[in-house]
C-alpha cells in the first residue's frame, strides 16, 4: 500500500504548494515590514508625549 502511494504521487502538486507557501511568506514579510514602521512611529510619538 505504501509503495502504491509513492508511485501515484504527483510531484507537480508539491511544487505548487511550495510556490504558494513562498508567496504567502513574502506577503507576510512585506506586511510586517510596513506594520513595524507604523508601530515605530506610534511608539516614538507616545515616548515624546510622555517625556514632555
N, CA, C and O atoms as a GROMACS GRO file, in nm:
protein
  208
    1UNK      N    1   0.082  -0.119   0.000
    1UNK     CA    2   0.000   0.000   0.000
    1UNK      C    3   0.087   0.126   0.000
    1UNK      O    4   0.057   0.223  -0.070
    2UNK      N    5   0.196   0.125   0.079
    2UNK     CA    6   0.285   0.240   0.086
    2UNK      C    7   0.357   0.262  -0.047
    2UNK      O    8   0.374   0.376  -0.091
    3UNK      N    9   0.399   0.155  -0.109
    3UNK     CA   10   0.467   0.166  -0.239
    3UNK      C   11   0.372   0.223  -0.344
    3UNK      O   12   0.412   0.305  -0.426
    4UNK      N   13   0.248   0.179  -0.342
    4UNK     CA   14   0.148   0.228  -0.438
    4UNK      C   15   0.124   0.378  -0.419
    4UNK      O   16   0.106   0.450  -0.517
    5UNK      N   17   0.124   0.424  -0.293
    5UNK     CA   18   0.101   0.564  -0.266
    5UNK      C   19   0.216   0.649  -0.322
    5UNK      O   20   0.191   0.755  -0.380
    6UNK      N   21   0.341   0.603  -0.306
    6UNK     CA   22   0.454   0.679  -0.357
    6UNK      C   23   0.460   0.678  -0.509
    6UNK      O   24   0.506   0.775  -0.569
    7UNK      N   25   0.414   0.573  -0.570
    7UNK     CA   26   0.414   0.567  -0.716
    7UNK      C   27   0.309   0.660  -0.774
    7UNK      O   28   0.328   0.713  -0.884
    8UNK      N   29   0.198   0.680  -0.704
    8UNK     CA   30   0.090   0.761  -0.757
    8UNK      C   31   0.104   0.909  -0.723
    8UNK      O   32   0.028   0.991  -0.775
    9UNK      N   33   0.201   0.946  -0.638
    9UNK     CA   34   0.220   1.086  -0.602
    9UNK      C   35   0.267   1.165  -0.723
    9UNK      O   36   0.350   1.119  -0.801
   10UNK      N   37   0.212   1.283  -0.737
   10UNK     CA   38   0.250   1.369  -0.847
   10UNK      C   39   0.336   1.482  -0.792
   10UNK      O   40   0.294   1.553  -0.701
   11UNK      N   41   0.455   1.498  -0.844
   11UNK     CA   42   0.547   1.599  -0.795
   11UNK      C   43   0.503   1.741  -0.824
   11UNK      O   44   0.546   1.834  -0.756
   12UNK      N   45   0.418   1.758  -0.923
   12UNK     CA   46   0.372   1.891  -0.960
   12UNK      C   47   0.296   1.956  -0.844
   12UNK      O   48   0.309   2.076  -0.822
   13UNK      N   49   0.217   1.880  -0.773
   13UNK     CA   50   0.141   1.935  -0.661
   13UNK      C   51   0.234   1.990  -0.553
   13UNK      O   52   0.208   2.095  -0.495
   14UNK      N   53   0.343   1.919  -0.526
   14UNK     CA   54   0.437   1.964  -0.424
   14UNK      C   55   0.502   2.096  -0.465
   14UNK      O   56   0.523   2.183  -0.380
   15UNK      N   57   0.534   2.111  -0.593
   15UNK     CA   58   0.593   2.235  -0.642
   15UNK      C   59   0.494   2.349  -0.627
   15UNK      O   60   0.531   2.459  -0.587
   16UNK      N   61   0.369   2.324  -0.660
   16UNK     CA   62   0.266   2.428  -0.648
   16UNK      C   63   0.246   2.469  -0.502
   16UNK      O   64   0.233   2.588  -0.473
   17UNK      N   65   0.244   2.374  -0.413
   17UNK     CA   66   0.231   2.406  -0.271
   17UNK      C   67   0.353   2.484  -0.221
   17UNK      O   68   0.339   2.577  -0.142
   18UNK      N   69   0.469   2.447  -0.267
   18UNK     CA   70   0.591   2.518  -0.229
   18UNK      C   71   0.589   2.663  -0.276
   18UNK      O   72   0.626   2.753  -0.202
   19UNK      N   73   0.545   2.684  -0.400
   19UNK     CA   74   0.535   2.820  -0.452
   19UNK      C   75   0.430   2.901  -0.377
   19UNK      O   76   0.450   3.019  -0.350
   20UNK      N   77   0.319   2.838  -0.343
   20UNK     CA   78   0.214   2.906  -0.267
   20UNK      C   79   0.265   2.948  -0.129
   20UNK      O   80   0.238   3.060  -0.084
   21UNK      N   81   0.336   2.860  -0.063
   21UNK     CA   82   0.392   2.892   0.069
   21UNK      C   83   0.494   3.006   0.057
   21UNK      O   84   0.499   3.093   0.143
   22UNK      N   85   0.574   3.006  -0.050
   22UNK     CA   86   0.672   3.113  -0.069
   22UNK      C   87   0.604   3.247  -0.090
   22UNK      O   88   0.649   3.348  -0.036
   23UNK      N   89   0.496   3.250  -0.168
   23UNK     CA   90   0.423   3.375  -0.192
   23UNK      C   91   0.360   3.426  -0.062
   23UNK      O   92   0.364   3.545  -0.034
   24UNK      N   93   0.301   3.336   0.015
   24UNK     CA   94   0.240   3.376   0.143
   24UNK      C   95   0.348   3.428   0.238
   24UNK      O   96   0.325   3.527   0.309
   25UNK      N   97   0.464   3.364   0.241
   25UNK     CA   98   0.572   3.409   0.328
   25UNK      C   99   0.620   3.548   0.288
   25UNK      O  100   0.645   3.632   0.374
   26UNK      N  101   0.634   3.573   0.158
   26UNK     CA  102   0.676   3.705   0.112
   26UNK      C  103   0.572   3.812   0.146
   26UNK      O  104   0.608   3.923   0.184
   27UNK      N  105   0.445   3.778   0.134
   27UNK     CA  106   0.339   3.873   0.170
   27UNK      C  107   0.343   3.904   0.319
   27UNK      O  108   0.323   4.019   0.358
   28UNK      N  109   0.370   3.804   0.401
   28UNK     CA  110   0.380   3.826   0.546
   28UNK      C  111   0.499   3.915   0.579
   28UNK      O  112   0.487   4.004   0.664
   29UNK      N  113   0.610   3.894   0.516
   29UNK     CA  114   0.728   3.978   0.540
   29UNK      C  115   0.700   4.122   0.499
   29UNK      O  116   0.736   4.214   0.572
   30UNK      N  117   0.637   4.141   0.384
   30UNK     CA  118   0.605   4.277   0.339
   30UNK      C  119   0.507   4.344   0.435
   30UNK      O  120   0.523   4.462   0.467
   31UNK      N  121   0.408   4.272   0.480
   31UNK     CA  122   0.309   4.329   0.573
   31UNK      C  123   0.374   4.363   0.706
   31UNK      O  124   0.346   4.469   0.762
   32UNK      N  125   0.458   4.276   0.758
   32UNK     CA  126   0.524   4.302   0.886
   32UNK      C  127   0.622   4.418   0.877
   32UNK      O  128   0.640   4.492   0.973
   33UNK      N  129   0.686   4.434   0.761
   33UNK     CA  130   0.777   4.546   0.742
   33UNK      C  131   0.700   4.677   0.749
   33UNK      O  132   0.743   4.771   0.816
   34UNK      N  133   0.587   4.684   0.680
   34UNK     CA  134   0.505   4.805   0.684
   34UNK      C  135   0.446   4.826   0.824
   34UNK      O  136   0.439   4.939   0.871
   35UNK      N  137   0.406   4.721   0.888
   35UNK     CA  138   0.346   4.730   1.020
   35UNK      C  139   0.449   4.776   1.123
   35UNK      O  140   0.415   4.852   1.214
   36UNK      N  141   0.573   4.732   1.108
   36UNK     CA  142   0.676   4.774   1.203
   36UNK      C  143   0.705   4.922   1.192
   36UNK      O  144   0.736   4.986   1.293
   37UNK      N  145   0.695   4.979   1.074
   37UNK     CA  146   0.713   5.123   1.056
   37UNK      C  147   0.604   5.199   1.129
   37UNK      O  148   0.631   5.300   1.195
   38UNK      N  149   0.481   5.152   1.118
   38UNK     CA  150   0.369   5.217   1.188
   38UNK      C  151   0.386   5.207   1.338
   38UNK      O  152   0.366   5.305   1.410
   39UNK      N  153   0.423   5.090   1.387
   39UNK     CA  154   0.444   5.070   1.530
   39UNK      C  155   0.556   5.162   1.581
   39UNK      O  156   0.544   5.222   1.687
   40UNK      N  157   0.664   5.171   1.506
   40UNK     CA  158   0.775   5.256   1.545
   40UNK      C  159   0.732   5.403   1.553
   40UNK      O  160   0.771   5.474   1.646
   41UNK      N  161   0.653   5.448   1.458
   41UNK     CA  162   0.603   5.586   1.460
   41UNK      C  163   0.515   5.610   1.581
   41UNK      O  164   0.528   5.713   1.648
   42UNK      N  165   0.426   5.518   1.610
   42UNK     CA  166   0.336   5.532   1.726
   42UNK      C  167   0.418   5.533   1.855
   42UNK      O  168   0.394   5.614   1.943
   43UNK      N  169   0.515   5.442   1.865
   43UNK     CA  170   0.597   5.433   1.986
   43UNK      C  171   0.677   5.561   2.007
   43UNK      O  172   0.687   5.609   2.120
   44UNK      N  173   0.733   5.616   1.902
   44UNK     CA  174   0.811   5.740   1.911
   44UNK      C  175   0.722   5.856   1.954
   44UNK      O  176   0.761   5.936   2.039
   45UNK      N  177   0.604   5.867   1.895
   45UNK     CA  178   0.510   5.972   1.932
   45UNK      C  179   0.469   5.961   2.079
   45UNK      O  180   0.465   6.060   2.151
   46UNK      N  181   0.439   5.841   2.120
   46UNK     CA  182   0.399   5.818   2.260
   46UNK      C  183   0.514   5.851   2.355
   46UNK      O  184   0.493   5.913   2.459
   47UNK      N  185   0.635   5.810   2.319
   47UNK     CA  186   0.751   5.838   2.403
   47UNK      C  187   0.776   5.988   2.414
   47UNK      O  188   0.805   6.038   2.523
   48UNK      N  189   0.765   6.058   2.304
   48UNK     CA  190   0.784   6.204   2.307
   48UNK      C  191   0.676   6.272   2.388
   48UNK      O  192   0.704   6.369   2.458
   49UNK      N  193   0.552   6.224   2.381
   49UNK     CA  194   0.443   6.282   2.457
   49UNK      C  195   0.464   6.261   2.606
   49UNK      O  196   0.436   6.351   2.685
   50UNK      N  197   0.512   6.145   2.646
   50UNK     CA  198   0.532   6.116   2.787
   50UNK      C  199   0.652   6.191   2.845
   50UNK      O  200   0.651   6.227   2.962
   51UNK      N  201   0.753   6.215   2.765
   51UNK     CA  202   0.872   6.284   2.816
   51UNK      C  203   0.850   6.434   2.829
   51UNK      O  204   0.922   6.500   2.904
   52UNK      N  205   0.752   6.488   2.758
   52UNK     CA  206   0.724   6.633   2.767
   52UNK      C  207   0.629   6.659   2.875
   52UNK      O  208   0.593   6.774   2.898
   0.00000   0.00000   0.00000
